[in-house]
Amino acid sequence: SMGGMLALPRGQGPHQVGCTDVMVGHTRQGLFLRLFYPCLPRAGAAQPLWIPRSEYCGGLADVTLGHRWCSALLSIAIGSCKVPVSWNEPLKPCSSGYPLIIFSHGLGAFRTLYSSICTELASWGFVVAALEHRDHSAATTYFCTAEAGTEEWIPFQRVPQGQKEFYFRNKQVHQRAQECVRALRLFQGIAGSGSVPNILHQGWDLSMLKDNLDLTKVAVMGHSFGGVTAVLALVKEPSFRCAVALDAWMFPLENLLYPEVPKPVLFINTEKFQTPESIAKMKRLSSRNSQTRIVTMLGTVHEDQTDFAFLPGKLFSHIFGRRGTLDPHKALAITSRAALAFLQRHLKLEEEFGQWDELLEGVGDSVVPEAPLGRSRL
């Protein structure tokens, strides 16, 4: 099969990683997310598909590829690919409670396209909730209405003709940040009562989380549109202690909000995506909070922070154009270690992640402080 077209890495941390999908509510105001968590190891556990259903191939073909490939070709190339995690296996109990990360995807993506970073973080002892946003920024998504099994799909939407992009995107980023807050409320509800119905009926009992989360230790994270979403979520919700923004697209955030960001942010940028305007916005935040950090990973492009980095080079270049020169496994290791060091510092974790503190100052192979703007192209 061509399922070998994408070999996603296993988590490098001490825990086996489990995975399940959670949908709550029968309207758009509900939530849809994929949960990555430390699980009990079991031989022969099933693995989930990376592209959960064929509709997502159609959505991807529509968005990223501008029909350069048709959906059928895409599904042949990557449709059978699996994520190396255990599907629906029981949560590994943790008396002190796992810290929680709410993860927000980029424009035209969906909940599974960051499986490599979500798996990696879960393998180090986090519960990671990867949202699928319903603001029309996902390649496609759906909710289930109350009528038995009826699905309503929410397509990707481009900026409407004649509308200013800022206003369109600003409305979306506020909806997305609100969804991050609702996700946190979901877990707070589970911790309180334990009973929240998952309408996907997969037999994974959400009440398993009840005594196994530490909701004083919650961070928000995202890539691109998701990166700026994470920054805004800090403004909307005091329970988020910090944010990790992977190559944040700062454009949709209104200037009024910069003075309002109260908590530290770790910006991990790739070499090719950022503009001087975007970096200036990040610097405004770092001047307000001495714990905010901006680093750049040399030899990487914007898509290197998604699972697409693990596509074979030729396929990657066909879809996205030039790819980075840094090995994707190395890039993932740097990204996750910097994030872990930052999370340890600001969630007050009792782990060994401080060993990677230097990355937060841009010290180390392939990492530099702030941004090498105007460098020659790779």
QUIGIPE-V676152 format. One record per pair of residues at least 6 apart in sequence whose C-alpha atoms are under 8 Angstrom apart, sorted by the first residue. I is the first residue (numbers start at 0). J is the second residue. If there is no record, write none. Layout:
# QUIGIPE-V676152
i->I j->J
i->I j->J
This chain:
# QUIGIPE-V676152
i->0 j->79
i->1 j->75
i->1 j->76
i->1 j->77
i->1 j->79
i->2 j->76
i->2 j->77
i->2 j->78
i->2 j->79
i->2 j->80
i->2 j->81
i->3 j->80
i->4 j->76
i->4 j->77
i->4 j->80
i->4 j->310
i->4 j->311
i->5 j->77
i->5 j->80
i->5 j->309
i->5 j->310
i->5 j->311
i->6 j->80
i->6 j->309
i->6 j->310
i->7 j->82
i->7 j->83
i->7 j->115
i->7 j->306
i->7 j->309
i->8 j->83
i->8 j->115
i->8 j->328
i->9 j->83
i->9 j->84
i->9 j->115
i->9 j->118
i->9 j->119
i->10 j->16
i->10 j->115
i->10 j->118
i->10 j->119
i->10 j->120
i->10 j->121
i->10 j->122
i->11 j->119
i->11 j->122
i->11 j->123
i->12 j->119
i->12 j->120
i->12 j->121
i->12 j->122
i->12 j->123
i->12 j->124
i->13 j->122
i->13 j->123
i->13 j->124
i->14 j->37
i->14 j->38
i->14 j->121
i->14 j->122
i->14 j->123
i->14 j->124
i->15 j->37
i->15 j->38
i->15 j->39
i->15 j->40
i->15 j->84
i->15 j->85
i->15 j->122
i->16 j->35
i->16 j->36
i->16 j->37
i->16 j->38
i->16 j->84
i->16 j->85
i->16 j->118
i->16 j->121
i->16 j->122
i->17 j->35
i->17 j->36
i->17 j->37
i->17 j->38
i->17 j->39
i->17 j->84
i->17 j->85
i->17 j->86
i->17 j->87
i->17 j->88
i->17 j->89
i->17 j->90
i->18 j->33
i->18 j->34
i->18 j->35
i->18 j->36
i->18 j->47
i->18 j->84
i->18 j->85
i->18 j->86
i->18 j->87
i->18 j->88
i->19 j->33
i->19 j->34
i->19 j->35
i->19 j->86
i->19 j->87
i->19 j->203
i->20 j->31
i->20 j->32
i->20 j->33
i->20 j->34
i->20 j->199
i->21 j->30
i->21 j->31
i->21 j->32
i->21 j->33
i->21 j->34
i->21 j->197
i->21 j->198
i->21 j->199
i->22 j->29
i->22 j->30
i->22 j->31
i->22 j->32
i->22 j->142
i->22 j->197
i->22 j->198
i->22 j->199
i->23 j->29
i->23 j->30
i->23 j->31
i->23 j->195
i->23 j->196
i->23 j->197
i->23 j->198
i->24 j->30
i->24 j->198
i->25 j->142
i->25 j->143
i->25 j->144
i->25 j->145
i->26 j->142
i->26 j->143
i->26 j->144
i->27 j->133
i->27 j->142
i->30 j->130
i->30 j->131
i->30 j->178
i->30 j->181
i->30 j->182
i->31 j->130
i->31 j->131
i->31 j->132
i->31 j->142
i->32 j->110
i->32 j->128
i->32 j->129
i->32 j->130
i->32 j->131
i->33 j->110
i->33 j->111
i->33 j->128
i->33 j->129
i->33 j->130
i->33 j->131
i->34 j->126
i->34 j->127
i->34 j->128
i->34 j->129
i->35 j->117
i->35 j->118
i->35 j->121
i->35 j->126
i->35 j->127
i->35 j->128
i->35 j->129
i->36 j->90
i->36 j->118
i->36 j->121
i->36 j->122
i->36 j->124
i->36 j->125
i->36 j->126
i->36 j->127
i->37 j->90
i->37 j->91
i->37 j->121
i->37 j->122
i->37 j->124
i->37 j->125
i->37 j->126
i->38 j->85
i->38 j->88
i->38 j->89
i->38 j->90
i->38 j->91
i->39 j->88
i->39 j->89
i->39 j->90
i->39 j->91
i->44 j->85
i->44 j->86
i->44 j->88
i->45 j->85
i->45 j->86
i->46 j->81
i->46 j->82
i->46 j->83
i->46 j->84
i->46 j->85
i->46 j->86
i->47 j->81
i->47 j->82
i->47 j->83
i->47 j->84
i->47 j->85
i->47 j->86
i->48 j->78
i->48 j->79
i->48 j->80
i->48 j->81
i->48 j->82
i->49 j->78
i->49 j->79
i->49 j->80
i->49 j->81
i->49 j->82
i->49 j->111
i->49 j->112
i->49 j->114
i->50 j->56
i->50 j->77
i->50 j->78
i->50 j->79
i->50 j->80
i->50 j->111
i->50 j->112
i->51 j->111
i->53 j->74
i->53 j->78
i->54 j->139
i->55 j->138
i->55 j->139
i->55 j->140
i->56 j->70
i->56 j->71
i->56 j->73
i->56 j->74
i->56 j->78
i->57 j->69
i->57 j->70
i->57 j->71
i->58 j->138
i->58 j->139
i->58 j->154
i->58 j->155
i->59 j->70
i->59 j->107
i->59 j->108
i->59 j->138
i->59 j->139
i->60 j->66
i->60 j->67
i->60 j->68
i->60 j->69
i->60 j->70
i->60 j->73
i->61 j->70
i->61 j->138
i->62 j->107
i->62 j->138
i->62 j->155
i->63 j->107
i->63 j->318
i->64 j->318
i->82 j->114
i->84 j->118
i->87 j->201
i->87 j->202
i->87 j->203
i->88 j->203
i->89 j->203
i->89 j->207
i->90 j->207
i->90 j->208
i->92 j->211
i->93 j->210
i->93 j->211
i->93 j->212
i->94 j->210
i->94 j->211
i->95 j->211
i->95 j->212
i->95 j->213
i->96 j->210
i->96 j->211
i->96 j->212
i->96 j->213
i->97 j->124
i->97 j->125
i->97 j->126
i->97 j->211
i->97 j->212
i->97 j->213
i->98 j->124
i->98 j->125
i->98 j->126
i->98 j->212
i->98 j->213
i->98 j->214
i->98 j->215
i->98 j->216
i->98 j->217
i->99 j->125
i->99 j->126
i->99 j->127
i->99 j->128
i->99 j->212
i->99 j->213
i->99 j->214
i->99 j->216
i->99 j->217
i->99 j->218
i->100 j->125
i->100 j->126
i->100 j->127
i->100 j->128
i->100 j->217
i->100 j->218
i->100 j->219
i->100 j->220
i->101 j->127
i->101 j->128
i->101 j->129
i->101 j->130
i->101 j->179
i->101 j->182
i->101 j->183
i->101 j->217
i->101 j->218
i->101 j->219
i->101 j->220
i->102 j->127
i->102 j->128
i->102 j->129
i->102 j->130
i->102 j->179
i->102 j->219
i->102 j->220
i->102 j->221
i->102 j->225
i->102 j->229
i->103 j->129
i->103 j->130
i->103 j->131
i->103 j->132
i->103 j->175
i->103 j->179
i->103 j->219
i->103 j->220
i->103 j->221
i->103 j->222
i->103 j->224
i->103 j->225
i->103 j->226
i->103 j->228
i->103 j->229
i->104 j->110
i->104 j->112
i->104 j->113
i->104 j->129
i->104 j->130
i->104 j->131
i->104 j->132
i->104 j->221
i->104 j->222
i->104 j->223
i->104 j->224
i->104 j->225
i->105 j->136
i->105 j->137
i->105 j->221
i->105 j->222
i->105 j->223
i->105 j->224
i->105 j->225
i->105 j->226
i->106 j->136
i->106 j->137
i->106 j->138
i->106 j->223
i->106 j->224
i->106 j->225
i->107 j->136
i->107 j->137
i->107 j->138
i->107 j->139
i->107 j->155
i->108 j->136
i->108 j->137
i->108 j->138
i->109 j->130
i->109 j->131
i->109 j->132
i->109 j->137
i->109 j->138
i->109 j->139
i->109 j->140
i->110 j->129
i->110 j->130
i->110 j->131
i->111 j->129
i->112 j->305
i->112 j->306
i->112 j->307
i->113 j->304
i->113 j->305
i->113 j->306
i->114 j->306
i->115 j->305
i->115 j->306
i->115 j->331
i->116 j->305
i->116 j->331
i->116 j->335
i->117 j->127
i->117 j->129
i->119 j->335
i->120 j->127
i->120 j->335
i->120 j->339
i->121 j->127
i->126 j->212
i->128 j->182
i->130 j->179
i->131 j->137
i->131 j->140
i->132 j->140
i->132 j->175
i->132 j->178
i->133 j->140
i->133 j->141
i->133 j->153
i->133 j->175
i->134 j->171
i->134 j->174
i->134 j->175
i->135 j->153
i->135 j->154
i->135 j->155
i->135 j->156
i->135 j->171
i->136 j->155
i->136 j->156
i->136 j->171
i->137 j->154
i->137 j->155
i->138 j->154
i->138 j->155
i->139 j->152
i->139 j->153
i->139 j->154
i->139 j->155
i->140 j->152
i->140 j->153
i->140 j->154
i->141 j->150
i->141 j->151
i->141 j->152
i->141 j->153
i->142 j->150
i->142 j->151
i->142 j->152
i->143 j->149
i->143 j->150
i->143 j->151
i->144 j->150
i->144 j->151
i->158 j->164
i->158 j->167
i->165 j->250
i->165 j->251
i->166 j->251
i->168 j->251
i->169 j->251
i->169 j->252
i->169 j->253
i->172 j->224
i->172 j->227
i->172 j->228
i->172 j->231
i->172 j->251
i->172 j->252
i->173 j->228
i->173 j->231
i->175 j->228
i->176 j->228
i->176 j->229
i->176 j->231
i->176 j->232
i->176 j->235
i->177 j->232
i->177 j->235
i->179 j->219
i->179 j->229
i->179 j->232
i->180 j->232
i->180 j->235
i->180 j->236
i->187 j->214
i->188 j->194
i->188 j->195
i->189 j->195
i->189 j->205
i->189 j->206
i->189 j->208
i->189 j->209
i->190 j->206
i->190 j->208
i->190 j->209
i->190 j->210
i->190 j->212
i->191 j->209
i->192 j->209
i->193 j->205
i->193 j->206
i->193 j->207
i->193 j->208
i->193 j->209
i->194 j->205
i->194 j->206
i->195 j->205
i->195 j->206
i->196 j->205
i->197 j->204
i->197 j->205
i->215 j->238
i->216 j->239
i->216 j->240
i->216 j->346
i->216 j->347
i->217 j->238
i->217 j->239
i->217 j->240
i->217 j->241
i->217 j->346
i->218 j->239
i->218 j->240
i->218 j->241
i->218 j->242
i->218 j->243
i->218 j->342
i->218 j->346
i->219 j->229
i->219 j->232
i->219 j->233
i->219 j->239
i->219 j->241
i->219 j->242
i->219 j->243
i->220 j->226
i->220 j->229
i->220 j->242
i->220 j->243
i->220 j->244
i->220 j->245
i->221 j->227
i->221 j->228
i->221 j->229
i->221 j->243
i->221 j->244
i->221 j->245
i->221 j->247
i->222 j->244
i->222 j->245
i->222 j->246
i->222 j->247
i->222 j->304
i->223 j->244
i->223 j->245
i->223 j->246
i->223 j->247
i->223 j->248
i->224 j->247
i->224 j->248
i->224 j->249
i->225 j->244
i->225 j->247
i->225 j->248
i->226 j->243
i->226 j->244
i->226 j->245
i->226 j->246
i->226 j->247
i->226 j->248
i->226 j->249
i->227 j->244
i->227 j->247
i->227 j->248
i->227 j->249
i->227 j->251
i->227 j->252
i->229 j->242
i->229 j->243
i->229 j->244
i->230 j->242
i->230 j->244
i->230 j->260
i->230 j->264
i->231 j->252
i->231 j->260
i->232 j->239
i->233 j->239
i->233 j->240
i->233 j->241
i->233 j->242
i->233 j->260
i->233 j->261
i->233 j->262
i->234 j->256
i->234 j->259
i->234 j->260
i->234 j->261
i->240 j->262
i->240 j->263
i->240 j->345
i->240 j->346
i->241 j->262
i->241 j->263
i->241 j->264
i->241 j->342
i->241 j->345
i->241 j->346
i->242 j->262
i->242 j->263
i->242 j->264
i->242 j->265
i->243 j->264
i->243 j->265
i->243 j->266
i->243 j->267
i->243 j->338
i->244 j->264
i->244 j->265
i->244 j->266
i->244 j->267
i->245 j->266
i->245 j->267
i->245 j->268
i->245 j->304
i->246 j->266
i->246 j->267
i->246 j->268
i->246 j->269
i->246 j->272
i->246 j->273
i->246 j->301
i->247 j->266
i->247 j->268
i->248 j->273
i->248 j->277
i->249 j->277
i->249 j->280
i->249 j->281
i->250 j->277
i->257 j->283
i->257 j->284
i->258 j->284
i->258 j->287
i->260 j->284
i->261 j->288
i->262 j->288
i->262 j->291
i->263 j->288
i->263 j->289
i->263 j->290
i->263 j->291
i->263 j->292
i->263 j->345
i->264 j->290
i->264 j->291
i->264 j->292
i->265 j->291
i->265 j->292
i->265 j->293
i->265 j->294
i->265 j->338
i->265 j->341
i->265 j->359
i->266 j->281
i->266 j->291
i->266 j->292
i->266 j->293
i->266 j->294
i->267 j->293
i->267 j->294
i->267 j->295
i->267 j->296
i->267 j->334
i->268 j->293
i->268 j->294
i->268 j->295
i->268 j->296
i->268 j->370
i->269 j->295
i->269 j->296
i->269 j->297
i->269 j->298
i->269 j->299
i->269 j->300
i->269 j->301
i->270 j->295
i->270 j->296
i->270 j->297
i->270 j->298
i->270 j->299
i->270 j->300
i->270 j->301
i->270 j->370
i->270 j->371
i->270 j->372
i->271 j->299
i->271 j->300
i->271 j->301
i->271 j->376
i->272 j->300
i->272 j->301
i->273 j->372
i->274 j->372
i->275 j->372
i->278 j->370
i->281 j->293
i->282 j->293
i->284 j->291
i->285 j->291
i->285 j->292
i->285 j->293
i->292 j->359
i->292 j->360
i->292 j->369
i->293 j->359
i->293 j->368
i->293 j->369
i->293 j->370
i->294 j->359
i->294 j->360
i->294 j->361
i->294 j->366
i->294 j->367
i->294 j->368
i->294 j->369
i->294 j->370
i->295 j->361
i->295 j->366
i->295 j->367
i->295 j->368
i->295 j->369
i->295 j->370
i->295 j->371
i->296 j->330
i->296 j->365
i->296 j->366
i->296 j->367
i->297 j->325
i->297 j->365
i->297 j->366
i->297 j->367
i->298 j->323
i->298 j->324
i->298 j->325
i->298 j->365
i->298 j->377
i->299 j->322
i->299 j->323
i->299 j->324
i->299 j->325
i->299 j->330
i->300 j->322
i->300 j->323
i->302 j->308
i->302 j->319
i->303 j->322
i->303 j->323
i->303 j->327
i->303 j->330
i->304 j->330
i->304 j->331
i->307 j->315
i->308 j->315
i->308 j->327
i->309 j->327
i->312 j->322
i->315 j->322
i->316 j->322
i->323 j->377
i->324 j->377
i->333 j->358
i->336 j->352
i->336 j->355
i->336 j->358
i->337 j->355
i->337 j->356
i->337 j->358
i->337 j->359
i->339 j->352
i->339 j->355
i->340 j->352
i->340 j->353
i->340 j->354
i->340 j->355
i->340 j->356
i->340 j->359
i->341 j->356
i->341 j->359
i->342 j->348
i->343 j->349
i->343 j->350
i->343 j->352
i->343 j->353
i->344 j->353
i->357 j->363
i->358 j->366
i->360 j->367
i->360 j->368
i->361 j->367
i->361 j->368
i->361 j->369
i->362 j->368
